[in-house]
């Protein structure tokens, strides 16, 4: 996915129905969508967001802070 993909405007967290933030590929090359309100990360596999509640993973406090920094510094993302 790209940060300016129109699909990002309509994708929502399956749990709280709020907006998600695109996380660019990390060192492992994995792209993800992140919900900072619930601290849940959803994988993007082959360009397809995996938005089943069971596919999301809870992130630890330390990682949450790191992800917030990545979201704040990413162009085209909604804070």
Secondary structure, DSSP 8 states (H G I E B T S, - for coil): --TT-THHHH-B-TTT--B-EEE---TT--EEEEETTTTEEEEEETTEE---GGG-EE--HHHHHHHHHHHHHSTT---
